[in-house]
Amino acid sequence: MAYDEKLASFRQARLNPFDRGEEEDGAEDGKIPPRLEAKSELYCSEARTHGSERTMDLGLAEDHFSRPVGSLAACDVEHLEQAIEECKRLILELPEHSERQKDTVVKLIRLRLKLQELKEPEEEEPNLRVLLEHRFSKEKSKSVKQTCDKCSAIIWGLIQTWYTCTGCYYRCHSKCMNLINKPCVRSKVSHQSEYQLSICPEIGLDRQDYRCAECRTPVSLRGVPSEARQCDYTGQYYCSTCHWNDTAIVPARVIHNWEFEPRKVCRSSMRYLALMMSRPVLKLKEINPLLFNFVEELVEIRKLRQDVLLMKPYFITCKEAMEARLLFQLHERQHFVENDDMYSLQDLIEVASGRLSCSLTEIHTTFAKHIKLDCERCQAKGFVCELCKEGDILYPFDSHTSVCHDCSAVFHSDMKVCLHMSRAEIVTMTTPPRARDVRE
């Protein structure tokens, strides 16, 4: 029954072109036919609907994306600002997460981009700029959210040009480049490749004249005019622009306390520590030799590194090892095939976590397998203990052998006697004390 009523009302609302005479007669008598009355109500409702939609689409249906000509630029800016305000109002009024609200947000972004283009016409920026030893490269990424290291503001890649230093990864707006007063940290790494090895060497805020150690901005512990923030690496105080409360592992705390908890450091210290992370500049035997007495993992790593250095001559003179590029397995730690006492901060971090011991043990096993099992040439370079003339072939890197540091002779560990000693010295060292007394 409801369907029939809707169908009847629909037919009454439809305009029949053949009923023109009836409509005209009704119009002459001053009465509106029922069909025309229903039609007029329908048209009025549609008009109201379209009127509301037209109000909601104010400023969005116009072409704001064509380049203005002459004096029309200022007018277009005003129209764009009005359209942006209208979009903001519509976003708040429309239902959340609705398709219409999403479309309005997209239109708002486009309008803002166009307004930015009109206010700040795009100029051709150079792709590479050099400033204070920085080598700034123009970035092409538009979607990655970054922060300017100069003004601490967000870099909007869609509408702003920004640069990154290829050396220290310093990021800034194009408009902030002329305000930069910090030299590139990579130049400091190249000229001074060493760490501050004192734990937080604080000198006091009064010695800094209550100013930032980098930009000389007035600072105080109370936060007026700017908060003083201490860098745990340098021990000095910085302003909130130069110190963002970034954290990093401090080398001095690792070497002296075997502590790996990240501490708050300033921006320049963070970049310096990041660039120095993989550089082997720590000679633990000189800085803190007692560390090997308390950290067993370091003793294990030192023994593995010494074995690698003993294996290196085998690989250099072996054709198969050179073709297989066995030593290339340590290309990320080139200092492991050059010495056994230099470490990088990254090495110490991986020693504490256990990753370095696992990877180096695996490489050590591969090297030993090639020398003792796979390669006949390397096997032929083994040693026989000339004191006992017994046992299997000895290799310098075996756990049960010892090597003389003077003549590189190899013998069993329980026979720590050098073959280059005189006969009397050998007898004296190998004869028990009691037998020695009887012989005398």
C-alpha positions as CSV (number, residue, x, y, z in Angstrom):
1,M,0.0,0.0,0.0
2,A,2.9,2.3,0.9
3,Y,4.4,1.6,-2.5
4,D,1.2,2.6,-4.4
5,E,1.0,5.9,-2.5
6,K,4.7,6.7,-3.3
7,L,4.1,5.8,-7.0
8,A,0.9,8.0,-7.1
9,S,2.7,11.0,-5.6
10,F,5.6,10.5,-8.0
11,R,3.3,10.5,-11.0
12,Q,1.5,13.6,-9.8
13,A,4.8,15.4,-9.5
14,R,5.9,14.5,-13.0
15,L,5.2,17.2,-15.6
16,N,3.1,15.9,-18.6
17,P,3.8,18.0,-21.7
18,F,0.4,17.0,-23.1
19,D,-1.5,18.6,-20.2
20,R,-0.5,22.1,-21.2
21,G,-4.0,23.2,-21.9
22,E,-5.2,22.1,-18.4
23,E,-2.3,23.9,-16.8
24,E,-3.0,27.1,-18.8
25,D,-6.8,27.0,-17.8
26,G,-5.9,26.6,-14.2
27,A,-3.4,29.4,-14.5
28,E,-6.0,31.7,-16.0
29,D,-8.5,31.1,-13.2
30,G,-5.7,32.0,-10.7
31,K,-5.5,28.5,-9.3
32,I,-2.4,26.3,-9.4
33,P,-3.1,22.8,-10.6
34,P,-2.2,20.1,-8.0
35,R,0.4,18.6,-10.3
36,L,2.1,22.0,-10.7
37,E,1.9,22.6,-7.0
38,A,3.6,19.3,-6.3
39,K,6.2,20.0,-9.0
40,S,6.8,23.5,-7.6
41,E,7.4,22.0,-4.1
42,L,9.8,19.5,-5.6
43,Y,11.7,22.1,-7.4
44,C,11.8,24.3,-4.3
45,S,13.3,21.4,-2.3
46,E,15.8,20.7,-5.0
47,A,16.7,24.4,-5.2
48,R,17.2,24.5,-1.4
49,T,19.4,21.3,-1.6
50,H,21.5,22.7,-4.5
51,G,21.7,26.0,-2.7
52,S,23.2,24.4,0.4
53,E,25.6,22.4,-1.8
54,R,26.6,25.5,-3.6
55,T,27.2,27.2,-0.2
56,M,29.4,24.2,0.9
57,D,31.3,24.3,-2.4
58,L,32.1,28.0,-2.1
59,G,35.5,28.6,-3.5
60,L,36.1,25.0,-4.3
61,A,34.6,24.8,-7.8
62,E,36.5,27.8,-9.0
63,D,39.8,27.4,-10.9
64,H,42.4,28.6,-8.4
65,F,45.2,26.7,-10.0
66,S,45.8,28.8,-13.2
67,R,48.7,31.3,-12.9
68,P,47.4,34.8,-12.3
69,V,48.0,37.5,-14.9
70,G,48.9,41.1,-14.1
71,S,46.9,42.7,-11.3
72,L,44.7,39.7,-10.8
73,A,47.3,38.2,-8.4
74,A,46.2,40.1,-5.3
75,C,42.5,39.3,-6.1
76,D,43.3,35.6,-6.4
77,V,45.1,35.7,-3.1
78,E,42.0,37.1,-1.4
79,H,39.8,34.5,-3.0
80,L,42.1,31.7,-2.0
81,E,42.2,32.9,1.6
82,Q,38.4,33.0,1.7
83,A,38.1,29.6,0.1
84,I,40.6,28.2,2.7
85,E,38.6,29.6,5.6
86,E,35.4,28.1,4.1
87,C,37.2,24.7,3.8
88,K,38.2,24.9,7.5
89,R,34.6,25.6,8.5
90,L,33.3,22.7,6.4
91,I,35.8,20.2,7.7
92,L,34.5,21.0,11.3
93,E,30.8,20.7,10.3
94,L,31.0,17.6,8.1
95,P,30.8,14.1,9.8
96,E,34.1,12.7,10.9
97,H,35.8,10.2,8.6
98,S,33.2,10.8,5.9
99,E,34.2,10.8,2.2
100,R,33.1,14.3,1.8
101,Q,35.3,15.5,4.7
102,K,38.3,13.7,3.2
103,D,37.7,15.4,-0.2
104,T,37.4,18.7,1.5
105,V,40.8,18.1,3.3
106,V,42.4,17.3,0.0
107,K,41.0,20.5,-1.5
108,L,42.2,22.5,1.5
109,I,45.8,21.2,0.9
110,R,45.7,22.2,-2.7
111,L,44.4,25.6,-2.0
112,R,47.2,26.2,0.6
113,L,49.8,25.0,-1.9
114,K,48.5,27.4,-4.5
115,L,48.4,30.3,-1.9
116,Q,52.0,29.5,-0.9
117,E,53.0,29.6,-4.6
118,L,51.4,33.0,-5.1
119,K,52.9,34.5,-2.0
120,E,56.4,33.1,-2.5
121,P,56.9,32.5,-6.2
122,E,59.1,29.4,-6.8
123,E,62.7,30.3,-7.8
124,E,65.2,28.0,-9.3
125,E,67.5,26.8,-6.4
126,P,71.0,25.4,-7.1
127,N,71.4,21.6,-6.5
128,L,74.6,22.0,-4.6
129,R,75.8,24.7,-2.2
130,V,79.0,25.0,-0.2
131,L,79.0,26.9,3.1
132,L,81.3,26.7,6.1
133,E,82.7,23.4,4.8
134,H,79.2,22.0,4.5
135,R,78.3,20.5,1.1
136,F,74.6,21.0,0.9
137,S,72.6,18.9,-1.6
138,K,69.1,19.9,-2.6
139,E,66.6,17.3,-1.4
140,K,63.9,16.0,-3.7
141,S,61.8,14.1,-1.1
142,K,58.4,15.7,-0.6
143,S,56.8,13.3,1.8
144,V,59.5,12.8,4.6
145,K,58.9,14.9,7.6
146,Q,62.1,16.6,8.8
147,T,63.1,19.4,11.2
148,C,65.3,22.3,10.4
149,D,68.5,22.3,12.4
150,K,68.7,26.1,12.3
151,C,65.3,27.3,13.2
152,S,63.9,24.1,14.8
153,A,60.8,24.4,12.6
154,I,59.2,21.6,10.6
155,I,60.3,21.3,6.9
156,W,57.3,20.9,4.7
157,G,58.8,19.2,1.7
158,L,55.7,19.8,-0.5
159,I,56.0,23.6,-0.4
160,Q,59.5,24.3,0.9
161,T,63.0,23.8,-0.5
162,W,65.5,22.2,1.9
163,Y,69.0,21.0,1.8
164,T,71.1,18.3,3.6
165,C,74.8,18.3,4.2
166,T,76.3,15.2,2.6
167,G,79.1,15.2,5.3
168,C,77.3,15.7,8.6
169,Y,73.6,15.4,7.5
170,Y,72.8,18.9,8.7
171,R,69.3,19.8,7.5
172,C,67.9,23.2,7.0
173,H,65.4,25.3,4.9
174,S,66.7,27.1,1.9
175,K,65.8,30.5,3.6
176,C,67.9,29.5,6.7
177,M,71.1,28.7,4.9
178,N,72.5,32.3,5.1
179,L,72.0,32.2,8.8
180,I,74.1,29.1,9.5
181,N,77.1,29.7,11.7
182,K,78.1,26.1,12.6
183,P,80.9,24.5,10.6
184,C,80.6,21.0,9.2
185,V,81.3,18.3,11.9
186,R,83.0,16.0,9.3
187,S,85.8,18.5,9.0
188,K,86.4,18.1,12.8
189,V,86.4,14.3,12.4
190,S,89.0,14.6,9.6
191,H,91.3,16.9,11.5
192,Q,90.8,15.6,15.1
193,S,89.8,11.9,15.2
194,E,89.8,11.4,18.9
195,Y,87.3,11.2,21.7
196,Q,86.9,13.2,24.9
197,L,87.8,10.5,27.4
198,S,86.9,12.4,30.6
199,I,83.4,11.7,32.0
200,C,81.3,14.8,31.6
201,P,84.1,17.4,32.1
202,E,81.8,20.1,33.5
203,I,83.4,23.6,33.9
204,G,80.3,25.4,35.2
205,L,77.8,27.8,33.8
206,D,79.6,30.8,35.3
207,R,82.8,29.9,33.3
208,Q,80.7,30.1,30.2
209,D,79.5,33.6,31.1
210,Y,75.9,32.1,31.3
211,R,75.8,31.8,27.5
212,C,75.4,28.8,25.1
213,A,78.7,27.2,24.4
214,E,78.0,27.1,20.7
215,C,75.8,30.1,19.6
216,R,76.5,32.3,22.7
217,T,72.8,32.8,23.4
218,P,72.1,33.9,27.1
219,V,71.0,30.8,29.1
220,S,70.2,30.0,32.7
221,L,69.1,27.1,34.8
222,R,65.8,28.7,35.5
223,G,64.9,28.8,31.8
224,V,64.9,32.6,31.4
225,P,65.5,33.7,28.7
226,S,66.5,30.2,27.5
227,E,66.9,26.9,29.3
228,A,70.5,25.7,29.9
229,R,70.9,22.1,28.9
230,Q,74.1,20.1,29.7
231,C,75.8,17.9,27.2
232,D,77.1,14.7,28.8
233,Y,79.9,14.4,26.2
234,T,81.5,17.8,26.4
235,G,80.2,18.8,29.9
236,Q,79.2,22.3,28.6
237,Y,75.8,24.0,28.6
238,Y,73.8,24.8,25.5
239,C,70.5,26.5,24.6
240,S,67.4,24.7,23.5
241,T,68.2,25.5,19.8
242,C,71.6,23.8,20.0
243,H,70.5,21.0,22.4
244,W,67.4,19.0,21.5
245,N,67.8,16.5,24.3
246,D,69.1,13.9,21.9
247,T,70.7,10.8,23.4
248,A,73.9,8.9,22.5
249,I,76.3,6.5,24.0
250,V,79.2,8.3,25.6
251,P,82.7,6.7,24.9
252,A,84.2,7.8,28.2
253,R,81.6,6.0,30.2
254,V,82.0,2.9,28.1
255,I,85.8,2.8,28.5
256,H,86.0,3.6,32.2
257,N,82.7,2.1,33.6
258,W,81.6,-0.3,30.8
259,E,78.3,1.7,30.8
260,F,76.2,1.8,27.6
261,E,73.2,3.8,28.8
262,P,72.5,6.7,26.3
263,R,73.0,10.2,27.7
264,K,71.7,13.5,26.6
265,V,74.0,15.3,24.2
266,C,73.9,18.4,22.1
267,R,73.3,18.3,18.3
268,S,76.9,18.8,17.3
269,S,78.1,16.1,19.7
270,M,75.5,13.7,18.5
271,R,76.6,14.2,14.9
272,Y,80.3,13.9,15.9
273,L,79.7,10.7,17.8
274,A,77.6,9.3,14.9
275,L,80.5,9.9,12.4
276,M,83.1,8.5,14.8
277,M,81.1,5.4,15.7
278,S,82.9,3.0,13.3
279,R,86.4,4.6,13.5
280,P,89.0,2.4,15.3
281,V,90.6,5.1,17.5
282,L,90.4,3.5,21.0
283,K,93.6,1.7,22.1
284,L,92.3,0.0,25.2
285,K,95.7,-1.3,26.4
286,E,96.8,2.3,26.9
287,I,93.6,3.9,27.9
288,N,92.3,1.4,30.4
289,P,94.2,-1.9,30.5
290,L,92.4,-3.1,33.6
291,L,89.2,-3.4,31.5
292,F,90.4,-6.8,30.3
293,N,90.4,-8.1,33.8
294,F,86.7,-7.4,34.4
295,V,85.2,-8.0,30.9
296,E,85.7,-11.6,29.8
297,E,84.2,-11.0,26.4
298,L,87.0,-8.6,25.6
299,V,89.6,-11.3,26.4
300,E,87.8,-13.7,24.0
301,I,87.7,-11.1,21.2
302,R,91.4,-10.3,21.7
303,K,92.3,-13.9,21.3
304,L,90.2,-14.3,18.1
305,R,91.7,-11.1,16.6
306,Q,95.2,-12.4,17.4
307,D,94.4,-15.7,15.6
308,V,93.1,-13.8,12.6
309,L,96.4,-12.0,12.3
310,L,98.2,-15.3,12.5
311,M,96.0,-16.6,9.7
312,K,96.5,-13.6,7.5
313,P,100.0,-14.8,6.1
314,Y,98.4,-18.1,5.0
315,F,95.7,-16.3,2.9
316,I,98.1,-13.7,1.4
317,T,100.2,-16.5,-0.1
318,C,97.3,-18.8,-1.0
319,K,95.9,-18.5,-4.5
320,E,92.6,-20.2,-3.6
321,A,92.1,-18.0,-0.6
322,M,92.7,-14.9,-2.7
323,E,90.2,-16.1,-5.3
324,A,87.7,-16.9,-2.6
325,R,88.3,-13.5,-1.0
326,L,88.2,-14.9,2.5
327,L,89.7,-11.8,4.1
328,F,86.9,-9.8,2.5
329,Q,84.6,-11.2,5.2
330,L,86.1,-8.6,7.5
331,H,85.8,-5.7,5.1
332,E,83.5,-3.8,7.5
333,R,86.3,-4.1,10.2
334,Q,89.4,-3.6,8.3
335,H,91.4,-2.9,11.5
336,F,90.9,-6.5,12.5
337,V,93.4,-7.6,9.9
338,E,95.8,-4.9,10.7
339,N,96.2,-5.0,14.5
340,D,94.7,-6.5,17.6
341,D,94.6,-3.6,20.0
342,M,92.5,-0.8,18.3
343,Y,88.8,-0.8,18.8
344,S,85.9,1.4,17.6
345,L,82.9,2.4,19.7
346,Q,80.7,0.2,17.5
347,D,83.0,-2.8,18.3
348,L,82.6,-2.3,22.1
349,I,78.8,-1.9,21.7
350,E,78.7,-5.2,19.8
351,V,81.0,-6.9,22.3
352,A,78.6,-6.0,25.2
353,S,75.6,-7.3,23.2
354,G,77.4,-10.5,22.1
355,R,77.0,-10.0,18.4
356,L,80.7,-9.4,17.7
357,S,81.7,-12.7,19.5
358,C,79.2,-14.7,17.4
359,S,80.2,-13.2,14.0
360,L,83.9,-13.3,14.7
361,T,83.8,-16.9,15.9
362,E,82.0,-17.9,12.7
363,I,84.6,-16.2,10.6
364,H,87.4,-17.8,12.7
365,T,85.9,-21.2,12.1
366,T,85.8,-20.6,8.3
367,F,89.4,-19.4,8.2
368,A,90.7,-22.4,10.2
369,K,88.7,-24.9,8.1
370,H,90.3,-23.6,4.9
371,I,93.9,-23.8,6.3
372,K,93.6,-27.2,8.1
373,L,91.2,-29.1,5.9
374,D,90.3,-27.6,2.5
375,C,93.6,-26.3,1.2
376,E,96.7,-28.6,0.8
377,R,99.1,-25.7,0.3
378,C,98.0,-24.2,3.6
379,Q,98.2,-27.6,5.3
380,A,101.8,-27.9,4.1
381,K,102.8,-24.8,6.0
382,G,102.0,-26.3,9.4
383,F,104.7,-26.9,12.1
384,V,106.1,-29.9,14.1
385,C,107.1,-29.4,17.6
386,E,110.9,-29.9,17.4
387,L,111.2,-30.5,21.2
388,C,108.9,-33.5,21.5
389,K,108.8,-34.6,17.8
390,E,105.3,-36.0,18.6
391,G,101.7,-35.1,18.0
392,D,99.9,-33.7,15.0
393,I,100.8,-30.8,12.8
394,L,100.8,-27.5,14.8
395,Y,99.4,-24.2,13.6
396,P,100.1,-20.9,15.3
397,F,96.4,-20.2,15.9
398,D,95.7,-23.5,17.6
399,S,94.6,-23.2,21.2
400,H,97.2,-25.8,22.5
401,T,100.2,-24.1,20.9
402,S,102.5,-21.2,21.7
403,V,104.4,-18.9,19.5
404,C,107.8,-17.2,20.3
405,H,107.5,-13.5,19.8
406,D,111.2,-13.2,18.9
407,C,111.7,-16.0,16.3
408,S,108.0,-17.1,15.7
409,A,108.8,-20.7,16.6
410,V,105.7,-22.8,17.3
411,F,105.5,-25.5,19.9
412,H,103.1,-27.1,22.4
413,S,101.8,-24.8,25.1
414,D,103.2,-26.9,27.9
415,M,106.7,-26.5,26.4
416,K,107.2,-22.8,26.5
417,V,110.9,-23.0,25.4
418,C,112.3,-21.2,22.4
419,L,114.4,-23.3,20.1
420,H,116.9,-20.5,19.6
421,M,118.0,-20.7,23.3
422,S,121.3,-22.3,24.1
423,R,121.4,-25.9,25.2
424,A,122.3,-24.9,28.8
425,E,119.3,-22.5,29.0
426,I,116.9,-25.1,27.7
427,V,118.2,-27.7,30.3
428,T,118.0,-25.1,33.0
429,M,114.4,-24.3,32.2
430,T,113.2,-27.9,31.7
431,T,115.0,-29.6,34.6
432,P,113.1,-29.7,37.9
433,P,114.6,-27.8,40.8
434,R,115.5,-30.9,42.9
435,A,117.2,-32.6,40.0
436,R,119.1,-29.4,39.4
437,D,120.4,-29.3,42.9
438,V,121.5,-32.9,42.8
439,R,123.4,-32.3,39.5
440,E,125.1,-29.3,41.0
